[in-house]
Amino acid sequence: MRGVGAISLDPIVLGANYPAHAYPGGGMSARLRGADPGAAPEPEDWVASVTTRWQETSSGLSRLPDGRLLRDAIALDPEAYLGPEHVATYGSDPGLLVKLLDAAERLIVHCHPNRDFARAHLGCAHGKTEAWLVVDAEPRAQVYLAFHRSVERHELGTWVAEQRLSEMLSALHVVPVQTGSVLLVPAGVPHAIGPGILVIELQEPSDFTIALERRASNGGDLGLGFDLALSCVDREAWSMDRVEKLSGRALGAEGSLLPPAADPFFRAERVLARSGGEIGEGYAVLVVVAGSGNLEGGFPARRVAVERGATLLMPYAAGPARASGDLEIVVCRPPAPGAPRLSRPEL
């Protein structure tokens, strides 16, 4: 609960935020926003980001409508944005990065370090467990996720050193996806997203990537050397039953979307205006996936008009809100203050 006399903030509508990437975008995120993607769209729209690209000082950071960096605004008044319980547990770190991501080509096979590896070798409390909520997908869309057989360390090193892509891909599960699919991707698990898929990606707030497949001549090891970098890769055999446990509830469902194993890392729910549209108090990143209407509540503006494709930041100090009209909203949140601090999801 907010204290008496606490500052109150409106929900904040955020514009697109496209850091430069080497791979091409498919334009689906721009079209979700009702915008022309242009001839060379970027693939990743970083929403409410206080995270920079790897080894960058500002690329990736979101700006508020008044031009200030969101990172700076939170640092000035973390309790107003994040809430006192969050700040008592995590400090001024929101603990969440949300992206709208779509690629014009299959992403490279890669993985991300877990929290223990990041603390030991990268000086960061965050690894990069992530989740994909598929907003739109072309027919026969698919992702690659986890090895279906055990891969020896030497074998993996050879694949990467010699770029034996066919062997690498053939060892991965191929998972069909469609509009509404929801998947948790634990840190360490090798994966690649295919083209023609627009996802809302929730992730730990880092830009750490280990490239098993390389389309550039160098890089991809986070400056650690591949001998150390590849030690973070999950080389275990994942059965299809275990892969299926990574699935959440379909994006068309109401309520919590992700499997319980995601709770120590982030949370997501779908809110429908026609079913009451209640958005509880607390820091959240909102993506309007359908409809139009208003967010209404006790914040100063009382009402904020939004429509499909809008992305918003809900500060703690805005209090609870209600969606009206025919809005369908995905509400993304960091882990609850009481969540266990795991290195990666337990499945």
Long-range contacts (C-beta under 8 A, 24 or more apart in sequence): 1-281, 2-281, 2-316, 2-317, 2-319, 3-84, 6-79, 6-80, 6-317, 7-77, 7-80, 7-317, 8-298, 8-299, 8-300, 8-317, 8-318, 8-319, 9-80, 9-81, 9-299, 9-300, 9-315, 9-317, 9-318, 10-299, 10-300, 10-301, 10-304, 10-318, 11-286, 11-295, 11-297, 11-299, 11-301, 11-304, 11-312, 11-313, 11-314, 11-315, 11-318, 11-321, 12-64, 12-65, 12-312, 12-313, 12-314, 12-315, 13-65, 13-304, 13-306, 13-310, 13-311, 13-312, 14-47, 14-48, 14-62, 14-64, 14-65, 14-311, 14-312, 14-313, 15-63, 15-65, 16-45, 16-311, 17-45, 17-46, 17-47, 17-49, 17-60, 17-61, 17-62, 17-63, 18-42, 18-44, 18-45, 18-46, 19-44, 19-46, 19-53, 19-56, 19-59, 19-60, 20-59, 22-215, 22-216, 23-103, 23-104, 23-105, 23-107, 23-108, 23-215, 24-103, 24-104, 24-105, 25-102, 25-103, 25-104, 26-102, 26-103, 26-104, 26-195, 26-196, 26-198, 27-102, 27-104, 28-102, 28-135, 28-136, 28-196, 28-198, 29-100, 29-101, 29-102, 29-198, 32-100, 32-135, 32-136, 32-198, 32-289, 32-308, 32-309, 33-309, 33-310, 34-307, 34-308, 34-309, 35-309, 41-104, 43-101, 43-102, 43-103, 43-104, 44-99, 44-100, 44-101, 45-99, 45-100, 45-101, 45-311, 46-97, 46-98, 46-99, 47-98, 47-99, 47-100, 47-285, 47-287, 47-311, 48-94, 48-96, 48-98, 48-285, 48-311, 48-313, 49-97, 49-98, 49-205, 50-74, 50-93, 50-94, 50-205, 51-97, 51-205, 51-206, 51-207, 52-207, 53-207, 54-207, 54-208, 54-209, 54-222, 60-207, 70-313, 79-316, 79-317, 80-315, 80-316, 80-317, 81-283, 81-315, 81-316, 81-317, 82-283, 82-315, 82-316, 83-281, 83-282, 83-283, 83-316, 85-337, 86-282, 86-283, 86-316, 86-334, 86-337, 88-337, 89-337, 89-338, 90-334, 90-337, 93-125, 93-205, 94-205, 94-283, 94-334, 95-126, 95-204, 95-205, 95-266, 95-334, 95-335, 96-202, 96-203, 96-204, 96-205, 96-266, 96-285, 96-332, 96-333, 96-334, 97-202, 97-203, 97-204, 97-205, 97-206, 98-200, 98-201, 98-202, 98-203, 98-285, 98-287, 98-311, 98-332, 99-199, 99-200, 99-201, 99-203, 100-135, 100-198, 100-199, 100-200, 100-201, 100-287, 100-311, 101-193, 101-198, 101-199, 101-201, 102-196, 102-197, 102-198, 102-199, 103-193, 103-194, 103-195, 103-197, 104-195, 105-195, 106-192, 106-193, 106-194, 106-195, 107-192, 107-193, 107-194, 108-192, 108-211, 108-212, 108-213, 108-214, 108-215, 109-144, 109-165, 109-168, 109-169, 109-172, 109-190, 109-191, 109-192, 109-211, 109-212, 109-213, 110-190, 110-191, 110-192, 110-209, 110-210, 110-211, 110-212, 110-213, 110-220, 111-187, 111-188, 111-189, 111-190, 111-191, 111-209, 111-210, 111-212, 111-232, 111-233, 111-234, 112-187, 112-188, 112-206, 112-208, 112-209, 112-210, 112-232, 113-187, 113-188, 113-208, 113-210, 113-222, 113-232, 114-186, 114-187, 114-188, 114-232, 114-343, 114-344, 115-187, 115-204, 115-341, 115-342, 115-343, 115-344, 116-343, 117-187, 117-188, 117-231, 117-232, 117-343, 118-206, 118-208, 121-222, 121-224, 121-228, 122-208, 122-222, 124-206, 124-208, 126-204, 126-205, 126-206, 127-187, 127-204, 127-206, 127-208, 127-343, 127-344, 128-187, 128-203, 128-204, 128-206, 128-207, 128-208, 128-209, 129-184, 129-185, 129-186, 129-187, 129-203, 129-204, 129-262, 129-265, 129-344, 129-345, 130-185, 130-201, 130-202, 130-203, 130-204, 131-182, 131-183, 131-184, 131-185, 131-201, 131-202, 131-203, 131-248, 131-258, 131-262, 131-266, 131-268, 132-177, 132-181, 132-182, 132-183, 132-185, 132-193, 132-199, 132-200, 132-201, 133-182, 133-199, 133-200, 133-201, 133-202, 133-248, 133-251, 133-257, 133-268, 133-330, 134-177, 134-178, 134-179, 134-180, 134-181, 134-182, 134-183, 134-197, 134-198, 134-199, 134-251, 135-179, 135-198, 135-199, 135-200, 135-251, 135-287, 135-289, 136-179, 136-197, 136-198, 137-177, 137-178, 137-179, 137-181, 137-196, 137-197, 137-198, 138-195, 138-196, 138-197, 140-176, 141-176, 141-177, 141-178, 141-194, 141-195, 141-196, 141-197, 142-174, 142-175, 142-176, 142-177, 142-194, 143-174, 143-175, 143-177, 143-183, 143-191, 143-192, 143-193, 143-194, 143-197, 144-169, 144-172, 144-173, 144-174, 144-175, 144-190, 144-191, 144-192, 144-194, 145-172, 145-173, 145-175, 145-183, 145-185, 145-189, 145-190, 145-191, 145-243, 145-246, 146-172, 146-173, 146-189, 146-190, 146-191, 146-234, 146-238, 146-242, 146-243, 147-171, 147-172, 147-173, 147-190, 147-234, 147-235, 147-236, 147-237, 147-238, 148-172, 148-173, 148-237, 148-238, 148-239, 148-240, 149-237, 150-235, 150-236, 150-237, 151-235, 152-235, 153-230, 153-235, 156-212, 156-230, 156-233, 156-235, 157-226, 157-227, 157-230, 159-212, 160-212, 160-214, 160-226, 160-230, 161-226, 163-213, 163-214, 165-213, 168-212, 168-213, 173-238, 173-240, 173-243, 175-243, 179-251, 180-250, 180-251, 180-252, 181-247, 181-250, 181-251, 182-247, 182-248, 182-249, 182-250, 182-251, 182-257, 182-258, 183-246, 183-247, 183-248, 184-246, 184-247, 184-248, 184-258, 184-259, 184-261, 184-262, 184-345, 185-246, 186-234, 186-246, 186-261, 186-344, 186-345, 186-347, 187-232, 187-343, 187-344, 188-232, 188-233, 188-234, 188-344, 189-234, 189-238, 190-233, 190-234, 200-268, 200-287, 200-289, 200-330, 200-332, 202-258, 202-262, 202-265, 202-266, 202-268, 202-332, 203-266, 204-265, 204-266, 242-347, 245-347, 246-347, 251-289, 251-330, 257-330, 261-345, 261-346, 261-347, 262-345, 263-335, 263-336, 263-339, 264-335, 264-339, 264-340, 264-341, 264-342, 264-345, 265-335, 265-342, 265-345, 266-332, 266-333, 266-334, 266-335, 267-332, 267-333, 267-334, 267-335, 267-336, 268-330, 268-331, 268-332, 268-333, 269-330, 269-331, 270-328, 270-329, 270-330, 270-331, 271-323, 271-327, 271-328, 271-329, 271-330, 271-331, 272-323, 272-327, 272-328, 272-329, 273-322, 273-323, 273-324, 273-325, 273-326, 273-327, 273-328, 274-326, 276-322, 277-322, 277-323, 277-324, 277-327, 277-329, 278-320, 278-322, 279-314, 279-320, 279-321, 279-322, 279-323, 279-329, 279-331, 280-320, 281-316, 281-318, 281-319, 281-320, 282-314, 282-316, 282-333, 283-314, 283-315, 283-316, 283-333, 283-334, 284-313, 284-314, 284-331, 284-332, 284-333, 285-311, 285-312, 285-313, 285-314, 285-331, 285-332, 285-333, 286-310, 286-311, 286-312, 286-313, 286-314, 286-329, 286-330, 286-331, 286-332, 287-311, 287-329, 287-330, 287-332, 288-312, 288-327, 288-328, 288-329, 289-328, 289-329, 289-330, 290-326, 290-327, 290-328, 291-325, 291-326, 291-327, 291-328, 292-325, 292-326, 292-327, 293-323, 293-324, 293-325, 293-326, 293-327, 294-323, 294-324, 294-325, 295-321, 295-322, 295-323, 295-324, 296-321, 296-322, 296-323, 296-324, 297-321, 297-322
